[in-house]
Amino acid sequence: MIWLNNFAAGGVWPVIKVFMIIGFLMYVLFAVIMLKQVGVMTESFESEVNPRVRLIAWIHLFLSVILPVISVVIL
């Protein structure tokens, strides 16, 4: 019952913040998997755009890692 009183006193926002941060961390996991898939694709399919696709995947991973850090600071 104590946790219910703490929840009622703090409101719903701390719970929403925790779920948002968990969602951002899941997005980082998605970006890591996407980077792995881009690596497999570039090894199996030769093209002149492969370096650009890898660069975009790395930029995506970097930005998706920055997002949870910023959200922890802001939230």
HTML snippet that shows the backbone in 3Dmol.js (N, CA, C, O; Angstrom):
<script src="https://3Dmol.org/build/3Dmol-min.js"></script>
<div id="view" style="width:600px;height:400px;position:relative"></div>
<script>
const pdb = `
ATOM      1  N   MET A   1       0.791  -1.184   0.000  1.00  0.00           N
ATOM      2  CA  MET A   1       0.000   0.000   0.000  1.00  0.00           C
ATOM      3  C   MET A   1       0.846   1.265   0.000  1.00  0.00           C
ATOM      4  O   MET A   1       0.397   2.317  -0.456  1.00  0.00           O
ATOM      5  N   ILE A   2       2.062   1.163   0.508  1.00  0.00           N
ATOM      6  CA  ILE A   2       2.934   2.333   0.545  1.00  0.00           C
ATOM      7  C   ILE A   2       3.256   2.811  -0.870  1.00  0.00           C
ATOM      8  O   ILE A   2       3.284   4.013  -1.133  1.00  0.00           O
ATOM      9  N   TRP A   3       3.501   1.851  -1.791  1.00  0.00           N
ATOM     10  CA  TRP A   3       3.829   2.246  -3.160  1.00  0.00           C
ATOM     11  C   TRP A   3       2.669   2.970  -3.813  1.00  0.00           C
ATOM     12  O   TRP A   3       2.882   3.849  -4.648  1.00  0.00           O
ATOM     13  N   LEU A   4       1.436   2.613  -3.445  1.00  0.00           N
ATOM     14  CA  LEU A   4       0.264   3.276  -3.993  1.00  0.00           C
ATOM     15  C   LEU A   4       0.192   4.717  -3.519  1.00  0.00           C
ATOM     16  O   LEU A   4      -0.151   5.610  -4.293  1.00  0.00           O
ATOM     17  N   ASN A   5       0.514   4.949  -2.254  1.00  0.00           N
ATOM     18  CA  ASN A   5       0.529   6.321  -1.743  1.00  0.00           C
ATOM     19  C   ASN A   5       1.627   7.141  -2.404  1.00  0.00           C
ATOM     20  O   ASN A   5       1.421   8.313  -2.719  1.00  0.00           O
ATOM     21  N   ASN A   6       2.796   6.534  -2.619  1.00  0.00           N
ATOM     22  CA  ASN A   6       3.879   7.234  -3.294  1.00  0.00           C
ATOM     23  C   ASN A   6       3.502   7.551  -4.733  1.00  0.00           C
ATOM     24  O   ASN A   6       3.803   8.633  -5.237  1.00  0.00           O
ATOM     25  N   PHE A   7       2.845   6.611  -5.389  1.00  0.00           N
ATOM     26  CA  PHE A   7       2.405   6.840  -6.764  1.00  0.00           C
ATOM     27  C   PHE A   7       1.387   7.966  -6.822  1.00  0.00           C
ATOM     28  O   PHE A   7       1.448   8.817  -7.709  1.00  0.00           O
ATOM     29  N   ALA A   8       0.455   7.974  -5.882  1.00  0.00           N
ATOM     30  CA  ALA A   8      -0.578   9.010  -5.853  1.00  0.00           C
ATOM     31  C   ALA A   8       0.030  10.374  -5.536  1.00  0.00           C
ATOM     32  O   ALA A   8      -0.431  11.393  -6.051  1.00  0.00           O
ATOM     33  N   ALA A   9       1.058  10.399  -4.693  1.00  0.00           N
ATOM     34  CA  ALA A   9       1.678  11.677  -4.329  1.00  0.00           C
ATOM     35  C   ALA A   9       2.506  12.237  -5.479  1.00  0.00           C
ATOM     36  O   ALA A   9       2.520  13.448  -5.700  1.00  0.00           O
ATOM     37  N   GLY A  10       3.196  11.364  -6.214  1.00  0.00           N
ATOM     38  CA  GLY A  10       4.057  11.831  -7.299  1.00  0.00           C
ATOM     39  C   GLY A  10       3.342  12.025  -8.611  1.00  0.00           C
ATOM     40  O   GLY A  10       3.845  12.730  -9.486  1.00  0.00           O
ATOM     41  N   GLY A  11       2.206  11.433  -8.771  1.00  0.00           N
ATOM     42  CA  GLY A  11       1.470  11.540 -10.016  1.00  0.00           C
ATOM     43  C   GLY A  11       1.915  10.489 -11.014  1.00  0.00           C
ATOM     44  O   GLY A  11       2.654   9.561 -10.683  1.00  0.00           O
ATOM     45  N   VAL A  12       1.460  10.650 -12.207  1.00  0.00           N
ATOM     46  CA  VAL A  12       1.724   9.668 -13.247  1.00  0.00           C
ATOM     47  C   VAL A  12       2.979  10.008 -14.057  1.00  0.00           C
ATOM     48  O   VAL A  12       3.478   9.157 -14.794  1.00  0.00           O
ATOM     49  N   TRP A  13       3.490  11.216 -13.937  1.00  0.00           N
ATOM     50  CA  TRP A  13       4.619  11.644 -14.768  1.00  0.00           C
ATOM     51  C   TRP A  13       5.896  10.838 -14.548  1.00  0.00           C
ATOM     52  O   TRP A  13       6.574  10.547 -15.533  1.00  0.00           O
ATOM     53  N   PRO A  14       6.266  10.463 -13.344  1.00  0.00           N
ATOM     54  CA  PRO A  14       7.474   9.630 -13.202  1.00  0.00           C
ATOM     55  C   PRO A  14       7.358   8.289 -13.917  1.00  0.00           C
ATOM     56  O   PRO A  14       8.342   7.784 -14.457  1.00  0.00           O
ATOM     57  N   VAL A  15       6.180   7.723 -13.923  1.00  0.00           N
ATOM     58  CA  VAL A  15       5.976   6.453 -14.623  1.00  0.00           C
ATOM     59  C   VAL A  15       6.110   6.659 -16.128  1.00  0.00           C
ATOM     60  O   VAL A  15       6.738   5.848 -16.809  1.00  0.00           O
ATOM     61  N   ILE A  16       5.538   7.716 -16.644  1.00  0.00           N
ATOM     62  CA  ILE A  16       5.640   8.023 -18.072  1.00  0.00           C
ATOM     63  C   ILE A  16       7.095   8.252 -18.455  1.00  0.00           C
ATOM     64  O   ILE A  16       7.539   7.785 -19.504  1.00  0.00           O
ATOM     65  N   LYS A  17       7.833   8.959 -17.626  1.00  0.00           N
ATOM     66  CA  LYS A  17       9.251   9.214 -17.915  1.00  0.00           C
ATOM     67  C   LYS A  17      10.045   7.918 -17.978  1.00  0.00           C
ATOM     68  O   LYS A  17      10.888   7.751 -18.859  1.00  0.00           O
ATOM     69  N   VAL A  18       9.789   7.011 -17.062  1.00  0.00           N
ATOM     70  CA  VAL A  18      10.503   5.733 -17.061  1.00  0.00           C
ATOM     71  C   VAL A  18      10.190   4.956 -18.335  1.00  0.00           C
ATOM     72  O   VAL A  18      11.095   4.408 -18.964  1.00  0.00           O
ATOM     73  N   PHE A  19       8.929   4.906 -18.715  1.00  0.00           N
ATOM     74  CA  PHE A  19       8.562   4.195 -19.935  1.00  0.00           C
ATOM     75  C   PHE A  19       9.153   4.845 -21.180  1.00  0.00           C
ATOM     76  O   PHE A  19       9.525   4.145 -22.122  1.00  0.00           O
ATOM     77  N   MET A  20       9.244   6.170 -21.199  1.00  0.00           N
ATOM     78  CA  MET A  20       9.858   6.842 -22.343  1.00  0.00           C
ATOM     79  C   MET A  20      11.344   6.502 -22.441  1.00  0.00           C
ATOM     80  O   MET A  20      11.850   6.261 -23.536  1.00  0.00           O
ATOM     81  N   ILE A  21      12.035   6.481 -21.326  1.00  0.00           N
ATOM     82  CA  ILE A  21      13.454   6.142 -21.342  1.00  0.00           C
ATOM     83  C   ILE A  21      13.654   4.692 -21.755  1.00  0.00           C
ATOM     84  O   ILE A  21      14.592   4.384 -22.491  1.00  0.00           O
ATOM     85  N   ILE A  22      12.786   3.798 -21.291  1.00  0.00           N
ATOM     86  CA  ILE A  22      12.867   2.397 -21.724  1.00  0.00           C
ATOM     87  C   ILE A  22      12.633   2.301 -23.229  1.00  0.00           C
ATOM     88  O   ILE A  22      13.318   1.539 -23.913  1.00  0.00           O
ATOM     89  N   GLY A  23      11.688   3.054 -23.744  1.00  0.00           N
ATOM     90  CA  GLY A  23      11.437   3.079 -25.190  1.00  0.00           C
ATOM     91  C   GLY A  23      12.633   3.585 -25.967  1.00  0.00           C
ATOM     92  O   GLY A  23      12.964   3.034 -27.017  1.00  0.00           O
ATOM     93  N   PHE A  24      13.291   4.627 -25.470  1.00  0.00           N
ATOM     94  CA  PHE A  24      14.481   5.141 -26.148  1.00  0.00           C
ATOM     95  C   PHE A  24      15.602   4.107 -26.147  1.00  0.00           C
ATOM     96  O   PHE A  24      16.329   3.978 -27.133  1.00  0.00           O
ATOM     97  N   LEU A  25      15.744   3.374 -25.053  1.00  0.00           N
ATOM     98  CA  LEU A  25      16.777   2.337 -24.995  1.00  0.00           C
ATOM     99  C   LEU A  25      16.460   1.191 -25.956  1.00  0.00           C
ATOM    100  O   LEU A  25      17.371   0.600 -26.536  1.00  0.00           O
ATOM    101  N   MET A  26      15.197   0.879 -26.125  1.00  0.00           N
ATOM    102  CA  MET A  26      14.821  -0.123 -27.122  1.00  0.00           C
ATOM    103  C   MET A  26      15.134   0.374 -28.528  1.00  0.00           C
ATOM    104  O   MET A  26      15.497  -0.416 -29.399  1.00  0.00           O
ATOM    105  N   TYR A  27      14.997   1.657 -28.749  1.00  0.00           N
ATOM    106  CA  TYR A  27      15.334   2.238 -30.046  1.00  0.00           C
ATOM    107  C   TYR A  27      16.841   2.143 -30.308  1.00  0.00           C
ATOM    108  O   TYR A  27      17.256   1.936 -31.449  1.00  0.00           O
ATOM    109  N   VAL A  28      17.655   2.291 -29.271  1.00  0.00           N
ATOM    110  CA  VAL A  28      19.100   2.119 -29.420  1.00  0.00           C
ATOM    111  C   VAL A  28      19.401   0.675 -29.826  1.00  0.00           C
ATOM    112  O   VAL A  28      20.249   0.433 -30.684  1.00  0.00           O
ATOM    113  N   LEU A  29      18.714  -0.269 -29.216  1.00  0.00           N
ATOM    114  CA  LEU A  29      18.887  -1.669 -29.596  1.00  0.00           C
ATOM    115  C   LEU A  29      18.511  -1.882 -31.060  1.00  0.00           C
ATOM    116  O   LEU A  29      19.202  -2.608 -31.776  1.00  0.00           O
ATOM    117  N   PHE A  30      17.443  -1.269 -31.504  1.00  0.00           N
ATOM    118  CA  PHE A  30      17.044  -1.338 -32.907  1.00  0.00           C
ATOM    119  C   PHE A  30      18.137  -0.774 -33.813  1.00  0.00           C
ATOM    120  O   PHE A  30      18.429  -1.351 -34.860  1.00  0.00           O
ATOM    121  N   ALA A  31      18.738   0.336 -33.424  1.00  0.00           N
ATOM    122  CA  ALA A  31      19.783   0.945 -34.239  1.00  0.00           C
ATOM    123  C   ALA A  31      21.012   0.048 -34.322  1.00  0.00           C
ATOM    124  O   ALA A  31      21.658  -0.019 -35.368  1.00  0.00           O
ATOM    125  N   VAL A  32      21.343  -0.642 -33.231  1.00  0.00           N
ATOM    126  CA  VAL A  32      22.481  -1.573 -33.250  1.00  0.00           C
ATOM    127  C   VAL A  32      22.188  -2.739 -34.194  1.00  0.00           C
ATOM    128  O   VAL A  32      23.056  -3.153 -34.962  1.00  0.00           O
ATOM    129  N   ILE A  33      20.971  -3.263 -34.135  1.00  0.00           N
ATOM    130  CA  ILE A  33      20.600  -4.358 -35.029  1.00  0.00           C
ATOM    131  C   ILE A  33      20.610  -3.880 -36.476  1.00  0.00           C
ATOM    132  O   ILE A  33      21.037  -4.611 -37.369  1.00  0.00           O
ATOM    133  N   MET A  34      20.142  -2.661 -36.711  1.00  0.00           N
ATOM    134  CA  MET A  34      20.146  -2.125 -38.070  1.00  0.00           C
ATOM    135  C   MET A  34      21.569  -1.966 -38.595  1.00  0.00           C
ATOM    136  O   MET A  34      21.827  -2.231 -39.769  1.00  0.00           O
ATOM    137  N   LEU A  35      22.489  -1.540 -37.742  1.00  0.00           N
ATOM    138  CA  LEU A  35      23.886  -1.410 -38.151  1.00  0.00           C
ATOM    139  C   LEU A  35      24.459  -2.768 -38.523  1.00  0.00           C
ATOM    140  O   LEU A  35      25.188  -2.884 -39.508  1.00  0.00           O
ATOM    141  N   LYS A  36      24.140  -3.788 -37.751  1.00  0.00           N
ATOM    142  CA  LYS A  36      24.583  -5.145 -38.065  1.00  0.00           C
ATOM    143  C   LYS A  36      24.021  -5.609 -39.408  1.00  0.00           C
ATOM    144  O   LYS A  36      24.735  -6.221 -40.202  1.00  0.00           O
ATOM    145  N   GLN A  37      22.772  -5.326 -39.659  1.00  0.00           N
ATOM    146  CA  GLN A  37      22.147  -5.716 -40.920  1.00  0.00           C
ATOM    147  C   GLN A  37      22.751  -4.967 -42.102  1.00  0.00           C
ATOM    148  O   GLN A  37      22.908  -5.545 -43.177  1.00  0.00           O
ATOM    149  N   VAL A  38      23.085  -3.721 -41.928  1.00  0.00           N
ATOM    150  CA  VAL A  38      23.745  -2.966 -42.989  1.00  0.00           C
ATOM    151  C   VAL A  38      25.109  -3.573 -43.281  1.00  0.00           C
ATOM    152  O   VAL A  38      25.515  -3.651 -44.441  1.00  0.00           O
ATOM    153  N   GLY A  39      25.823  -4.003 -42.243  1.00  0.00           N
ATOM    154  CA  GLY A  39      27.109  -4.665 -42.446  1.00  0.00           C
ATOM    155  C   GLY A  39      26.978  -5.940 -43.244  1.00  0.00           C
ATOM    156  O   GLY A  39      27.774  -6.195 -44.147  1.00  0.00           O
ATOM    157  N   VAL A  40      25.982  -6.743 -42.922  1.00  0.00           N
ATOM    158  CA  VAL A  40      25.748  -7.983 -43.678  1.00  0.00           C
ATOM    159  C   VAL A  40      25.368  -7.664 -45.111  1.00  0.00           C
ATOM    160  O   VAL A  40      25.824  -8.336 -46.037  1.00  0.00           O
ATOM    161  N   MET A  41      24.539  -6.650 -45.306  1.00  0.00           N
ATOM    162  CA  MET A  41      24.113  -6.280 -46.651  1.00  0.00           C
ATOM    163  C   MET A  41      25.280  -5.799 -47.501  1.00  0.00           C
ATOM    164  O   MET A  41      25.398  -6.175 -48.667  1.00  0.00           O
ATOM    165  N   THR A  42      26.137  -4.974 -46.925  1.00  0.00           N
ATOM    166  CA  THR A  42      27.249  -4.447 -47.708  1.00  0.00           C
ATOM    167  C   THR A  42      28.283  -5.517 -48.032  1.00  0.00           C
ATOM    168  O   THR A  42      29.000  -5.399 -49.026  1.00  0.00           O
ATOM    169  N   GLU A  43      28.371  -6.558 -47.210  1.00  0.00           N
ATOM    170  CA  GLU A  43      29.273  -7.659 -47.529  1.00  0.00           C
ATOM    171  C   GLU A  43      28.723  -8.544 -48.643  1.00  0.00           C
ATOM    172  O   GLU A  43      29.488  -9.097 -49.433  1.00  0.00           O
ATOM    173  N   SER A  44      27.414  -8.678 -48.708  1.00  0.00           N
ATOM    174  CA  SER A  44      26.825  -9.587 -49.693  1.00  0.00           C
ATOM    175  C   SER A  44      26.449  -8.897 -50.991  1.00  0.00           C
ATOM    176  O   SER A  44      26.275  -9.562 -52.012  1.00  0.00           O
ATOM    177  N   PHE A  45      26.322  -7.587 -50.974  1.00  0.00           N
ATOM    178  CA  PHE A  45      25.886  -6.853 -52.163  1.00  0.00           C
ATOM    179  C   PHE A  45      26.867  -5.722 -52.429  1.00  0.00           C
ATOM    180  O   PHE A  45      26.974  -4.788 -51.635  1.00  0.00           O
ATOM    181  N   GLU A  46      27.577  -5.803 -53.536  1.00  0.00           N
ATOM    182  CA  GLU A  46      28.568  -4.782 -53.889  1.00  0.00           C
ATOM    183  C   GLU A  46      27.903  -3.644 -54.656  1.00  0.00           C
ATOM    184  O   GLU A  46      27.163  -3.867 -55.613  1.00  0.00           O
ATOM    185  N   SER A  47      28.179  -2.437 -54.221  1.00  0.00           N
ATOM    186  CA  SER A  47      27.638  -1.252 -54.883  1.00  0.00           C
ATOM    187  C   SER A  47      28.495  -0.049 -54.513  1.00  0.00           C
ATOM    188  O   SER A  47      29.253  -0.079 -53.544  1.00  0.00           O
ATOM    189  N   GLU A  48      28.358   1.011 -55.305  1.00  0.00           N
ATOM    190  CA  GLU A  48      29.137   2.214 -55.000  1.00  0.00           C
ATOM    191  C   GLU A  48      28.517   3.038 -53.880  1.00  0.00           C
ATOM    192  O   GLU A  48      29.166   3.948 -53.363  1.00  0.00           O
ATOM    193  N   VAL A  49      27.290   2.747 -53.496  1.00  0.00           N
ATOM    194  CA  VAL A  49      26.649   3.489 -52.407  1.00  0.00           C
ATOM    195  C   VAL A  49      26.861   2.836 -51.044  1.00  0.00           C
ATOM    196  O   VAL A  49      26.382   3.358 -50.038  1.00  0.00           O
ATOM    197  N   ASN A  50      27.562   1.716 -50.987  1.00  0.00           N
ATOM    198  CA  ASN A  50      27.770   1.028 -49.714  1.00  0.00           C
ATOM    199  C   ASN A  50      28.429   1.900 -48.653  1.00  0.00           C
ATOM    200  O   ASN A  50      27.981   1.886 -47.506  1.00  0.00           O
ATOM    201  N   PRO A  51      29.472   2.660 -48.983  1.00  0.00           N
ATOM    202  CA  PRO A  51      30.056   3.524 -47.929  1.00  0.00           C
ATOM    203  C   PRO A  51      29.076   4.566 -47.401  1.00  0.00           C
ATOM    204  O   PRO A  51      29.086   4.893 -46.214  1.00  0.00           O
ATOM    205  N   ARG A  52      28.230   5.084 -48.287  1.00  0.00           N
ATOM    206  CA  ARG A  52      27.244   6.079 -47.840  1.00  0.00           C
ATOM    207  C   ARG A  52      26.194   5.450 -46.923  1.00  0.00           C
ATOM    208  O   ARG A  52      25.791   6.045 -45.923  1.00  0.00           O
ATOM    209  N   VAL A  53      25.763   4.252 -47.276  1.00  0.00           N
ATOM    210  CA  VAL A  53      24.766   3.561 -46.449  1.00  0.00           C
ATOM    211  C   VAL A  53      25.356   3.245 -45.078  1.00  0.00           C
ATOM    212  O   VAL A  53      24.682   3.404 -44.060  1.00  0.00           O
ATOM    213  N   ARG A  54      26.604   2.801 -45.048  1.00  0.00           N
ATOM    214  CA  ARG A  54      27.255   2.539 -43.752  1.00  0.00           C
ATOM    215  C   ARG A  54      27.386   3.818 -42.928  1.00  0.00           C
ATOM    216  O   ARG A  54      27.166   3.807 -41.717  1.00  0.00           O
ATOM    217  N   LEU A  55      27.743   4.914 -43.583  1.00  0.00           N
ATOM    218  CA  LEU A  55      27.861   6.193 -42.879  1.00  0.00           C
ATOM    219  C   LEU A  55      26.521   6.613 -42.287  1.00  0.00           C
ATOM    220  O   LEU A  55      26.460   7.066 -41.143  1.00  0.00           O
ATOM    221  N   ILE A  56      25.455   6.465 -43.054  1.00  0.00           N
ATOM    222  CA  ILE A  56      24.130   6.827 -42.555  1.00  0.00           C
ATOM    223  C   ILE A  56      23.746   5.935 -41.377  1.00  0.00           C
ATOM    224  O   ILE A  56      23.149   6.411 -40.412  1.00  0.00           O
ATOM    225  N   ALA A  57      24.080   4.654 -41.446  1.00  0.00           N
ATOM    226  CA  ALA A  57      23.763   3.743 -40.338  1.00  0.00           C
ATOM    227  C   ALA A  57      24.543   4.131 -39.081  1.00  0.00           C
ATOM    228  O   ALA A  57      23.998   4.088 -37.978  1.00  0.00           O
ATOM    229  N   TRP A  58      25.804   4.507 -39.237  1.00  0.00           N
ATOM    230  CA  TRP A  58      26.595   4.923 -38.068  1.00  0.00           C
ATOM    231  C   TRP A  58      26.069   6.228 -37.473  1.00  0.00           C
ATOM    232  O   TRP A  58      26.015   6.386 -36.253  1.00  0.00           O
ATOM    233  N   ILE A  59      25.679   7.165 -38.350  1.00  0.00           N
ATOM    234  CA  ILE A  59      25.105   8.430 -37.865  1.00  0.00           C
ATOM    235  C   ILE A  59      23.803   8.157 -37.116  1.00  0.00           C
ATOM    236  O   ILE A  59      23.541   8.754 -36.072  1.00  0.00           O
ATOM    237  N   HIS A  60      22.994   7.253 -37.656  1.00  0.00           N
ATOM    238  CA  HIS A  60      21.741   6.880 -37.001  1.00  0.00           C
ATOM    239  C   HIS A  60      22.008   6.277 -35.623  1.00  0.00           C
ATOM    240  O   HIS A  60      21.317   6.601 -34.657  1.00  0.00           O
ATOM    241  N   LEU A  61      22.998   5.411 -35.532  1.00  0.00           N
ATOM    242  CA  LEU A  61      23.343   4.818 -34.237  1.00  0.00           C
ATOM    243  C   LEU A  61      23.817   5.887 -33.258  1.00  0.00           C
ATOM    244  O   LEU A  61      23.404   5.893 -32.098  1.00  0.00           O
ATOM    245  N   PHE A  62      24.673   6.782 -33.715  1.00  0.00           N
ATOM    246  CA  PHE A  62      25.174   7.852 -32.847  1.00  0.00           C
ATOM    247  C   PHE A  62      24.027   8.712 -32.323  1.00  0.00           C
ATOM    248  O   PHE A  62      23.970   9.018 -31.132  1.00  0.00           O
ATOM    249  N   LEU A  63      23.117   9.101 -33.210  1.00  0.00           N
ATOM    250  CA  LEU A  63      21.999   9.944 -32.782  1.00  0.00           C
ATOM    251  C   LEU A  63      21.042   9.196 -31.862  1.00  0.00           C
ATOM    252  O   LEU A  63      20.462   9.786 -30.950  1.00  0.00           O
ATOM    253  N   SER A  64      20.879   7.903 -32.100  1.00  0.00           N
ATOM    254  CA  SER A  64      19.978   7.151 -31.230  1.00  0.00           C
ATOM    255  C   SER A  64      20.601   6.901 -29.863  1.00  0.00           C
ATOM    256  O   SER A  64      19.870   6.660 -28.902  1.00  0.00           O
ATOM    257  N   VAL A  65      21.917   6.950 -29.741  1.00  0.00           N
ATOM    258  CA  VAL A  65      22.565   6.847 -28.427  1.00  0.00           C
ATOM    259  C   VAL A  65      22.472   8.183 -27.693  1.00  0.00           C
ATOM    260  O   VAL A  65      22.324   8.216 -26.472  1.00  0.00           O
ATOM    261  N   ILE A  66      22.559   9.268 -28.432  1.00  0.00           N
ATOM    262  CA  ILE A  66      22.474  10.604 -27.830  1.00  0.00           C
ATOM    263  C   ILE A  66      21.066  10.871 -27.291  1.00  0.00           C
ATOM    264  O   ILE A  66      20.913  11.551 -26.276  1.00  0.00           O
ATOM    265  N   LEU A  67      20.040  10.344 -27.959  1.00  0.00           N
ATOM    266  CA  LEU A  67      18.659  10.612 -27.567  1.00  0.00           C
ATOM    267  C   LEU A  67      18.339  10.203 -26.126  1.00  0.00           C
ATOM    268  O   LEU A  67      17.753  11.007 -25.400  1.00  0.00           O
ATOM    269  N   PRO A  68      18.694   8.992 -25.675  1.00  0.00           N
ATOM    270  CA  PRO A  68      18.404   8.670 -24.266  1.00  0.00           C
ATOM    271  C   PRO A  68      19.188   9.532 -23.285  1.00  0.00           C
ATOM    272  O   PRO A  68      18.697   9.851 -22.202  1.00  0.00           O
ATOM    273  N   VAL A  69      20.398   9.906 -23.662  1.00  0.00           N
ATOM    274  CA  VAL A  69      21.190  10.758 -22.770  1.00  0.00           C
ATOM    275  C   VAL A  69      20.510  12.110 -22.606  1.00  0.00           C
ATOM    276  O   VAL A  69      20.394  12.619 -21.491  1.00  0.00           O
ATOM    277  N   ILE A  70      20.066  12.684 -23.701  1.00  0.00           N
ATOM    278  CA  ILE A  70      19.380  13.971 -23.640  1.00  0.00           C
ATOM    279  C   ILE A  70      18.061  13.838 -22.879  1.00  0.00           C
ATOM    280  O   ILE A  70      17.687  14.725 -22.113  1.00  0.00           O
ATOM    281  N   SER A  71      17.366  12.729 -23.095  1.00  0.00           N
ATOM    282  CA  SER A  71      16.077  12.562 -22.411  1.00  0.00           C
ATOM    283  C   SER A  71      16.252  12.415 -20.912  1.00  0.00           C
ATOM    284  O   SER A  71      15.414  12.894 -20.148  1.00  0.00           O
ATOM    285  N   VAL A  72      17.329  11.760 -20.469  1.00  0.00           N
ATOM    286  CA  VAL A  72      17.571  11.644 -19.030  1.00  0.00           C
ATOM    287  C   VAL A  72      17.866  13.018 -18.441  1.00  0.00           C
ATOM    288  O   VAL A  72      17.425  13.330 -17.335  1.00  0.00           O
ATOM    289  N   VAL A  73      18.605  13.832 -19.171  1.00  0.00           N
ATOM    290  CA  VAL A  73      18.929  15.167 -18.680  1.00  0.00           C
ATOM    291  C   VAL A  73      17.677  16.056 -18.646  1.00  0.00           C
ATOM    292  O   VAL A  73      17.449  16.776 -17.674  1.00  0.00           O
ATOM    293  N   ILE A  74      16.876  15.999 -19.704  1.00  0.00           N
ATOM    294  CA  ILE A  74      15.693  16.857 -19.789  1.00  0.00           C
ATOM    295  C   ILE A  74      14.577  16.368 -18.869  1.00  0.00           C
ATOM    296  O   ILE A  74      13.952  17.158 -18.162  1.00  0.00           O
ATOM    297  N   LEU A  75      14.334  15.053 -18.886  1.00  0.00           N
ATOM    298  CA  LEU A  75      13.222  14.550 -18.078  1.00  0.00           C
ATOM    299  C   LEU A  75      13.607  14.511 -16.620  1.00  0.00           C
ATOM    300  O   LEU A  75      12.799  14.115 -15.779  1.00  0.00           O
TER     301      LEU A  75
END
`;
const viewer = $3Dmol.createViewer("view");
viewer.addModel(pdb, "pdb");
viewer.setStyle({}, {cartoon: {color: "spectrum"}});
viewer.zoomTo();
viewer.render();
</script>
